[in-house]
């Protein structure tokens, strides 16, 4: 963003001795960033095919499936944005889900080589590393002169509590490397005579960002819009902004055209395609940031390890602020120190940064404010904005993620100013050092929690399933696949990535229509068979089976065109232990005695009408 040195011109060339020091600093930052990325994900690296993220194994299974399906779709000439392999017979509109299409295509060779779980881990680790490196590049080459300042700012942003929290299986939100690239290319639009080229580059980047993290792109666009408007309207920048406006708008127009052309089909699917919906169906009050969360410590941090973490987030993957009181105090002190020594142009930048942080903080509180877990009656601005199209599909708590880069920039600017001071007092430097240590050390990330998950049955890995499912036929595991029972998509991902062929499944983990007021919901609307199996798996009790139940289950089998029902010896439950014995007894009550095939129990369903044994 505009500051000294500017994004347009960059810093002055360094002298040879300085160049050597800078390259050494670049290497150190890269190594620290890599060490932190591996440290955070270290639990998965023990065995990527066996380990899973404890608090979010369902999302991990989803992203593994997206990698396998996306690579399969591209290599087999299928539509990567709509599929009938899950949610039989209606299919799923993946354009309104998180498709990570670019990742699926780019990493398809790796997915075929080492499998979806290992590829998922590689991308997750690279996301964290690339986010740190991209922010470091933007800071060190365009915004500050001190490599130390750039390193501290970049490492904080990349491993801030929100980023570490979303490292619990969110390949979209951990792709934070997109943000500094979007900032860089947006401000490049000011360059006279190059608006066409710069507009094309930004348009392509926008299309890539949309395919990886559409919600993150939306938040970035909003934040940059607020920043640019406030920065340009400041009296110190009005003349410069007015002069650059024609070139900037020309470039922005080219960006819109290029991105619009590249995203025309995904956007049509998103807003007008089959199986679309309006709004996610998530409760914005539940998925809003608690005001007290900004002063709290995250669970996956040194402070959390010693018992100072809290549970103010709706779940462990959504600790989007959690800066802690020391960092909040340090940020305010940094802002004041920068303001006191700033010229008019720098104050314009500080005004804009402060406004972005304040606006997105307040919006993250959702429709009504919550304080320390208690809901108040105080309405918040999001109560009005949340009714707007597109905004109604966003989770307000995630708006707090915008604040972390602002904090990182203020930290970097402060260190840069301190190191550039002509007279530096040792006592002052020690005080600042102590302040940074006290604020940042408690937030040092700790590894994600991981566990072993149930293996994919040999019935799938050996390809035996092909003897019991016709080409493009429908197989279902028990329980039927939803977010809390992800096995169906895990099996499907294995089959696709190992070139075994295709089988379809009813249900699945996806966002689709069927929620209240035309909004979306997770997975399909439950039917009798899925409800019975969920009840058995959760409670360990066989549900009461009546003639009416049998008729409803027969209708379900015909609706889903199920040929084969499979129960593994070990079923993965994302939120609780699953009772496999209760599932087998319920399956026997509904379908008759099962066959034992390899390491699974199997029921074959008559192809004519799905009639069950009486």
C-alpha positions in Angstrom: 0.0 0.0 0.0 1.2 3.5 -0.6 4.0 4.5 1.7 7.7 5.1 1.5 9.2 3.4 -0.3 6.2 3.1 -2.6 4.8 0.1 -4.5 5.3 2.0 -7.7 9.0 2.7 -7.5 10.4 0.2 -4.9 13.4 0.8 -2.7 16.6 2.2 -4.0 19.3 -0.3 -5.0 21.4 -1.5 -2.2 25.2 -1.2 -1.9 27.1 -4.5 -2.3 27.7 -5.0 1.5 24.1 -4.3 2.2 23.1 -6.7 -0.6 25.0 -9.5 1.0 23.3 -8.8 4.4 19.9 -8.6 2.8 20.3 -11.9 1.0 21.4 -13.5 4.3 18.3 -12.0 6.0 16.1 -13.3 3.1 17.5 -16.8 3.7 17.0 -16.7 7.4 13.4 -15.6 7.1 12.7 -18.3 4.5 14.2 -21.0 6.8 12.3 -19.7 9.9 9.1 -19.7 7.8 9.7 -23.2 6.6 10.5 -24.4 10.1 7.3 -23.0 11.4 5.2 -24.5 8.6 6.6 -27.9 9.3 6.3 -27.4 13.0 2.6 -26.5 12.8 1.8 -29.5 10.6 4.3 -31.9 12.2 1.7 -34.2 13.5 0.5 -35.1 10.0 4.0 -35.5 8.7 4.5 -38.6 10.9 2.3 -40.5 8.5 0.1 -38.5 6.1 -1.9 -41.5 5.0 -2.8 -42.5 8.6 -2.9 -39.2 10.6 -5.8 -36.8 10.5 -6.4 -33.4 12.1 -8.3 -34.1 15.3 -10.6 -31.2 15.4 -11.5 -31.1 11.7 -11.1 -34.5 10.1 -14.3 -33.9 8.1 -12.9 -30.9 6.2 -9.6 -32.7 5.7 -11.5 -35.6 4.0 -13.4 -33.1 1.9 -10.3 -31.3 0.6 -8.7 -34.7 -0.1 -11.8 -35.6 -2.1 -11.7 -32.3 -4.0 -8.0 -32.9 -4.9 -8.8 -36.4 -6.2 -12.0 -35.4 -8.0 -10.5 -32.3 -9.6 -7.5 -34.1 -10.9 -9.7 -36.9 -12.2 -12.2 -34.5 -13.8 -9.4 -32.7 -15.7 -7.6 -35.8 -16.8 -10.8 -37.5 -17.9 -12.5 -34.5 -19.6 -15.2 -34.2 -17.0 -16.7 -31.0 -15.5 -14.7 -30.0 -12.5 -17.4 -27.7 -11.2 -20.4 -30.1 -11.2 -20.6 -33.8 -10.3 -23.1 -36.6 -10.0 -20.6 -38.8 -8.2 -22.0 -37.6 -4.9 -25.5 -36.7 -3.8 -27.1 -39.2 -6.2 -29.3 -38.5 -8.1 -29.2 -34.6 -7.9 -25.5 -34.0 -8.0 -23.5 -31.2 -6.5 -22.8 -27.7 -7.8 -19.2 -27.4 -6.7 -19.0 -23.7 -7.9 -21.0 -22.7 -4.8 -18.7 -24.9 -2.7 -14.9 -24.5 -2.1 -13.5 -26.2 -5.1 -9.8 -25.3 -5.0 -9.8 -26.1 -8.7 -6.4 -24.5 -9.4 -4.8 -26.6 -6.7 -6.5 -29.8 -7.9 -5.2 -29.2 -11.5 -1.7 -28.1 -10.6 -1.1 -30.8 -8.1 -2.9 -33.6 -10.0 0.4 -35.4 -10.9 1.4 -35.4 -7.2 -2.1 -36.6 -6.2 -1.8 -39.5 -8.6 1.8 -40.2 -7.4 1.4 -40.0 -3.6 -2.3 -39.9 -3.0 -4.8 -37.3 -1.8 -3.9 -37.3 1.9 -0.2 -36.6 1.3 -0.9 -34.1 -1.4 -3.3 -32.3 1.1 -0.4 -32.1 3.6 2.0 -30.8 1.0 -0.4 -28.0 0.0 -1.2 -27.1 3.6 2.5 -26.8 4.5 3.3 -24.8 1.3 0.3 -22.5 2.0 1.8 -21.5 5.3 5.3 -21.1 3.9 4.2 -19.2 0.8 2.1 -16.8 2.9 5.1 -15.9 5.0 7.3 -15.5 1.9 4.8 -13.5 -0.1 4.2 -11.0 2.7 8.0 -10.8 3.4 8.6 -10.0 -0.3 5.9 -7.3 -0.3 7.1 -5.7 2.9 10.9 -5.9 2.2 10.7 -4.8 -1.5 8.0 -2.2 -1.4 7.0 -1.1 2.1 9.9 -1.1 4.5 13.7 -0.9 4.3 14.6 -3.1 7.2 14.6 -6.8 6.5 14.1 -7.4 10.2 10.9 -5.3 10.1 9.7 -7.2 7.1 10.5 -10.5 8.6 8.7 -9.8 11.9 5.6 -8.5 10.1 5.5 -11.3 7.6 6.0 -14.1 10.1 3.3 -12.7 12.4 0.8 -12.5 9.6 1.5 -15.9 8.2 1.4 -17.6 11.7 -1.1 -15.3 13.3 -3.8 -17.1 15.5 -6.3 -17.0 12.7 -4.0 -18.6 10.2 -2.9 -21.3 12.6 -6.6 -21.9 13.5 -7.6 -22.3 9.8 -4.6 -24.6 9.3 -6.9 -27.1 10.8 -7.6 -28.5 7.3 -8.7 -25.3 5.5 -6.7 -25.2 2.3 -8.7 -22.2 1.1 -8.1 -19.9 4.1 -4.5 -20.8 4.6 -3.8 -19.6 1.0 -2.9 -16.2 2.5 -0.1 -15.8 -0.1 -2.8 -14.5 -2.5 -3.4 -11.4 -0.4 0.0 -9.6 -0.8 0.0 -10.5 -4.5 -3.4 -8.9 -5.0 -2.3 -5.8 -3.1 0.9 -5.6 -5.2 -0.9 -5.9 -8.5 -3.8 -3.6 -7.5 -1.4 -0.7 -6.8 0.5 -1.5 -9.9 -2.5 -0.2 -11.8 -1.4 3.3 -11.0 1.6 3.1 -13.4 0.9 5.3 -16.5 1.1 3.6 -19.9 0.8 0.0 -18.5 -2.8 -0.2 -17.5 -3.6 -2.9 -20.1 -0.8 -5.2 -19.2 -1.3 -4.7 -15.4 -5.1 -5.1 -15.7 -4.7 -8.4 -17.5 -2.3 -9.7 -14.9 -4.6 -8.7 -12.0 -7.6 -10.2 -13.8 -5.8 -13.6 -14.1 -4.8 -13.4 -10.4 -8.4 -12.6 -9.4 -9.6 -15.7 -11.3 -7.0 -17.8 -9.6 -7.9 -16.4 -6.2 -11.6 -17.0 -6.8 -10.9 -20.7 -7.6 -9.0 -21.2 -4.4 -10.6 -19.0 -1.8 -13.6 -17.0 -3.1 -14.7 -15.9 0.3 -11.1 -14.7 1.0 -11.0 -12.8 -2.3 -14.3 -11.1 -1.4 -12.9 -10.0 2.0 -9.7 -8.8 0.4 -11.6 -6.8 -2.2 -13.7 -5.2 0.5 -10.7 -4.3 2.7 -8.8 -2.9 -0.3 -11.8 -0.9 -1.3 -12.1 0.7 2.1 -8.3 1.4 2.3 -8.0 2.9 -1.2 -11.1 5.2 -0.7 -9.9 6.5 2.7 -6.3 6.9 1.5 -7.3 8.7 -1.7 -9.7 11.1 0.0 -7.2 12.2 2.5 -6.1 15.8 1.8 -2.4 14.8 1.5 -3.2 12.4 -1.3 -6.0 14.0 -3.3 -3.8 15.5 -6.0 -1.8 12.2 -6.5 -5.0 10.2 -6.4 -6.8 12.4 -8.9 -3.8 12.3 -11.3 -3.6 8.4 -11.1 -7.4 7.9 -11.2 -7.9 7.6 -15.0 -5.1 5.1 -15.4 -6.2 3.2 -12.3 -9.8 2.9 -13.6 -8.7 1.8 -17.0 -6.6 -1.0 -15.5 -9.5 -1.9 -13.1 -11.8 -2.1 -16.1 -9.5 -4.5 -17.9 -9.2 -6.5 -14.7 -13.0 -6.8 -14.5 -13.3 -7.9 -18.2 -10.5 -10.5 -17.9 -11.7 -11.9 -14.6 -15.3 -11.9 -15.9 -14.4 -13.9 -19.0 -12.3 -16.4 -17.1 -15.0 -16.8 -14.4 -18.1 -16.6 -16.6 -19.0 -20.2 -16.3 -18.2 -20.6 -12.6 -20.1 -17.4 -11.8 -23.1 -18.6 -13.9 -23.1 -21.9 -11.9 -22.7 -20.0 -8.7 -25.6 -17.7 -9.2 -27.9 -19.4 -11.7 -26.8 -23.0 -12.1 -28.5 -26.2 -10.8 -28.3 -27.1 -7.1 -27.5 -23.5 -6.2 -28.7 -21.8 -3.0 -28.7 -18.3 -1.4 -26.8 -18.0 1.8 -25.0 -20.8 3.5 -27.5 -21.7 6.2 -24.9 -21.1 9.0 -26.2 -19.0 11.9 -24.4 -15.6 11.7 -24.9 -15.1 15.4 -23.1 -18.4 16.3 -20.4 -17.8 13.7 -19.6 -14.3 14.8 -16.5 -13.1 16.8 -16.9 -12.6 20.5 -15.7 -9.1 21.5 -13.6 -10.7 24.3 -11.9 -13.0 21.8 -9.7 -10.2 20.5 -8.1 -10.0 24.0 -8.0 -13.8 24.5 -5.2 -16.3 23.6 -5.6 -19.1 21.0 -5.5 -22.7 22.0 -2.7 -23.7 19.5 -0.1 -21.3 21.0 2.4 -21.3 23.9 -0.2 -19.4 26.0 -2.8 -22.0 25.1 -0.4 -24.8 26.1 0.0 -23.3 29.6 -3.8 -23.1 30.1 -4.5 -19.5 29.0 -6.4 -20.5 25.9 -10.2 -20.1 25.7 -13.1 -21.6 23.9 -14.7 -18.3 22.8 -14.7 -19.4 19.1 -17.6 -21.4 17.7 -15.1 -24.2 17.0 -11.3 -24.6 17.1 -11.0 -23.8 13.4 -12.5 -20.3 13.8 -10.2 -18.5 16.2 -10.0 -15.6 13.8 -8.8 -12.9 16.2 -7.4 -14.0 19.6 -4.5 -11.6 19.7 -4.2 -11.3 23.5 -4.1 -8.2 25.6 -0.3 -7.6 25.3 -0.4 -7.5 21.5 -3.5 -5.2 21.5 -1.6 -2.8 23.8 1.6 -3.1 21.6 -0.5 -2.4 18.4 -2.0 0.8 19.9 1.5 1.9 21.1 2.9 1.3 17.7 0.1 3.3 16.0 0.7 6.2 18.3 4.5 6.1 17.9 4.1 6.0 14.1 1.6 8.8 14.1 3.7 11.2 16.2 6.6 11.0 13.7 4.6 10.6 10.5 4.3 13.2 7.7 1.0 13.9 6.1 1.3 11.1 3.5 2.2 8.5 6.2 -0.7 9.7 8.3 -3.0 9.1 5.4 -1.8 5.5 5.3 -2.2 5.1 9.0 -5.7 6.6 8.9 -6.7 4.1 6.2 -5.1 1.1 8.0 -6.8 2.1 11.3 -10.2 2.4 9.5 -9.9 -1.0 7.9 -9.0 -2.6 11.3 -11.9 -0.9 13.1 -14.5 -1.5 10.4 -13.7 -5.2 10.0 -13.5 -5.7 13.8 -16.9 -4.3 14.3 -18.4 -6.2 11.3 -16.9 -9.5 12.7 -19.1 -9.1 15.8 -22.1 -10.3 13.6 -25.7 -9.2 13.9 -25.6 -8.8 17.7 -22.7 -8.4 20.1 -21.4 -11.2 22.3 -19.1 -10.6 25.2 -17.3 -13.5 26.9 -19.8 -16.0 25.5 -22.9 -14.0 26.6 -25.2 -12.7 23.8 -26.3 -9.1 24.3 -29.2 -7.2 22.8 -26.9 -4.6 21.2 -27.4 -4.7 17.4 -24.3 -4.4 15.2 -23.8 -3.1 11.6 -23.6 -6.6 10.2 -27.3 -7.0 11.0 -28.1 -4.8 8.1 -25.2 -5.7 5.7 -25.7 -9.4 6.3 -29.0 -9.3 4.3 -27.2 -8.2 1.1 -26.5 -10.8 -1.6 -23.0 -12.4 -1.4 -22.5 -10.9 2.1 -25.2 -13.3 3.4 -23.0 -16.2 2.4 -20.1 -15.0 4.5 -19.4 -15.9 8.1 -19.0 -12.6 10.0 -16.4 -14.1 12.4 -14.0 -14.5 9.5 -14.0 -10.8 8.8 -11.6 -10.5 11.8 -9.0 -12.2 9.7 -8.5 -8.9 7.9 -7.2 -7.3 11.1 -4.1 -9.6 11.4 -2.4 -8.1 8.3 -3.1 -4.6 9.6 -1.4 -5.5 12.9 1.5 -7.1 11.0 2.0 -3.9 8.9 2.0 -1.7 12.0 4.6 -4.0 13.6 6.8 -3.8 10.5 6.4 -0.1 10.1 7.4 0.5 13.8 10.5 -1.7 13.7 11.5 0.0 10.4 11.1 3.4 12.0 13.1 2.4 15.1 16.0 1.1 13.0 16.0 4.2 10.9 16.1 6.6 13.8 19.3 8.8 13.7 19.7 8.6 17.4 18.9 5.3 19.1 18.9 5.0 22.9 19.7 1.6 24.3 17.1 1.8 27.0 14.4 2.7 24.4 15.4 -0.2 22.2 15.3 -2.6 25.2 11.9 -1.4 26.1 10.6 -2.0 22.6 12.3 -5.4 22.5 10.6 -6.4 25.7 7.3 -5.2 24.4 7.5 -7.2 21.3 8.6 -10.3 23.2 5.8 -10.1 25.7 3.2 -9.5 22.9 4.4 -12.1 20.4 6.0 -15.0 22.4 2.7 -16.2 23.9 1.3 -16.4 20.3 4.1 -18.7 19.1 2.1 -21.5 17.4 2.2 -25.1 18.6 1.5 -28.1 16.3 -2.0 -29.0 15.2 -3.6 -31.8 17.2 -3.7 -35.1 15.2 -4.9 -38.6 15.6 -4.9 -41.9 13.7 -8.0 -42.3 11.6 -9.7 -45.6 10.5 -8.0 -47.1 7.4 -9.7 -47.4 4.0 -10.9 -51.0 3.8 -9.0 -53.5 1.6 -12.3 -54.0 -0.2 -11.7 -50.5 -1.7 -7.9 -50.4 -1.9 -7.6 -53.7 -3.7 -10.3 -52.8 -6.2 -12.6 -55.6 -5.2 -15.5 -53.1 -5.1 -15.6 -53.3 -9.0 -17.0 -56.8 -8.8 -20.1 -55.6 -6.9 -20.8 -52.2 -8.5 -21.7 -51.8 -12.2 -19.9 -49.0 -14.2 -21.1 -45.7 -12.9 -23.2 -47.6 -10.3 -24.0 -46.5 -6.8 -22.4 -47.8 -3.6 -23.0 -46.6 -0.1 -21.1 -47.1 3.1 -22.9 -47.3 6.4 -23.6 -44.8 7.8 -24.4 -42.8 4.7 -21.8 -40.1 3.8 -22.2 -36.7 5.4 -19.8 -34.3 7.1 -19.6 -36.3 10.3 -19.2 -39.6 8.4 -16.8 -38.8 5.6 -15.8 -42.4 4.7 -17.7 -42.5 1.4 -15.8 -39.6 0.0 -12.5 -40.9 1.4 -13.1 -44.2 -0.4 -14.1 -42.4 -3.6 -11.0 -40.2 -3.5 -8.8 -43.3 -3.2 -10.5 -45.0 -6.2 -10.3 -41.9 -8.3 -6.7 -41.1 -7.5 -5.6 -44.8 -8.0 -7.4 -45.0 -11.4 -9.7 -47.7 -10.3 -12.7 -46.2 -11.9 -15.8 -44.4 -10.7 -18.6 -45.3 -8.3 -21.3 -42.9 -7.1 -22.5 -42.4 -3.5 -25.7 -41.0 -2.1 -25.2 -38.0 0.2 -21.8 -36.5 0.8 -20.1 -33.5 2.5 -21.1 -30.5 0.5 -23.2 -27.3 0.6 -26.4 -27.6 -1.3 -30.0 -26.4 -1.3 -32.6 -27.6 1.2 -32.0 -25.2 4.2 -34.7 -22.9 5.7 -35.9 -20.0 3.6 -34.2 -21.2 0.5 -30.8 -21.1 2.1 -28.2 -23.8 1.9 -27.4 -26.7 4.2 -24.6 -29.2 4.7 -25.3 -32.4 2.8 -28.7 -33.6 1.5 -32.0 -33.4 3.3 -32.0 -36.6 5.5 -34.2 -39.5 4.5 -35.3 -42.5 6.5 -32.3 -44.8 5.8 -29.7 -42.1 6.6 -31.5 -41.2 9.8 -31.8 -44.8 11.0 -28.1 -45.4 10.4 -27.1 -42.2 12.1 -29.2 -43.1 15.1 -27.6 -46.6 15.3 -24.1 -45.3 14.9 -24.5 -42.6 17.5 -26.4 -44.5 20.2 -25.3 -48.0 19.7 -29.0 -49.1 19.7 -30.9 -50.7 16.8 -33.9 -48.5 15.9 -37.4 -50.0 15.9 -38.1 -51.4 12.4 -41.7 -51.5 11.3 -43.4 -52.3 8.0 -43.7 -48.6 7.3 -40.0 -48.2 8.0 -39.3 -51.0 5.4 -41.4 -49.3 2.8 -39.6 -46.0 3.4 -36.2 -47.6 3.2 -37.2 -49.3 -0.1 -38.2 -45.9 -1.5 -34.8 -44.5 -0.4 -32.9 -47.4 -2.2 -34.9 -46.7 -5.4 -34.3 -43.0 -5.1 -30.6 -43.4 -4.7 -30.3 -46.4 -7.1 -28.1 -48.2 -4.6 -26.6 -51.5 -5.8 -24.3 -52.3 -2.9 -24.3 -51.4 0.8 -21.0 -51.7 2.6 -20.1 -51.7 6.3 -16.4 -51.4 7.2 -15.0 -53.0 10.4 -13.8 -49.6 11.5 -15.9 -46.5 10.6 -14.5 -43.0 11.0 -16.7 -40.6 12.9 -15.5 -37.0 12.7 -17.1 -35.9 16.0 -17.6 -39.1 18.0 -16.9 -42.8 18.1 -19.2 -44.9 15.8 -20.8 -48.2 17.0 -20.1 -50.6 14.1 -21.9 -53.5 15.7 -25.1 -51.5 16.0 -24.8 -50.6 12.4 -24.3 -54.2 11.4 -27.4 -55.3 13.3 -29.4 -52.5 11.9 -28.3 -53.3 8.4 -29.2 -57.0 9.0 -32.6 -56.0 10.2 -33.2 -54.0 7.0 -31.3 -55.9 4.3 -31.0 -59.5 5.7 -27.7 -61.3 6.4 -24.7 -59.7 4.9 -21.8 -61.3 3.0 -18.3 -61.1 4.3 -16.1 -59.8 1.4 -12.4 -59.0 2.2 -12.6 -56.9 5.3 -16.2 -55.5 5.0 -19.8 -56.6 5.5 -21.7 -56.3 2.2 -25.4 -56.3 1.2 -26.4 -56.5 -2.5 -29.6 -54.7 -3.3 -31.8 -56.2 -6.1 -31.6 -54.0 -9.2 -35.3 -54.0 -10.0 -37.0 -52.1 -7.3 -34.9 -52.1 -4.2 -37.2 -54.5 -2.4 -35.9 -55.8 0.9 -36.1 -59.3 2.4 -39.1 -59.6 4.7 
